[in-house]
Amino acid sequence: MPPLPPILIQVGGEEVLLDDARRYAVEARKAGAPITIELWQGMHHVLQLDVKTLANSRQALDCAAAFMEGEGD
C-alpha cells in the first residue's frame, strides 16, 4: 500500500462530527499518515463557509492554504 499523504483535519468545537474527526485522526495516524488536527473552539460544522462574516473562518482557510503549500508539516 502506498504511503498516505499528510492530512489536515479542521473541526469546530460545536461540530456534530467532532468525535468522528478525532477517531479518524487516530486511525489515520495508526496507518502512518502525518496528521494535523485543528480544533476551532465554538465553531460549527463546515466553519470555513462563513468566510464573509467570521474571522475564524478566514483564519481556518489561511491555515488550510498554508498546509497545502507545505508550511503545515
Helices and strands as residue ranges (DSSP letters): E 7-12, H 18-30, E 35-40, G 47-50, H 55-68
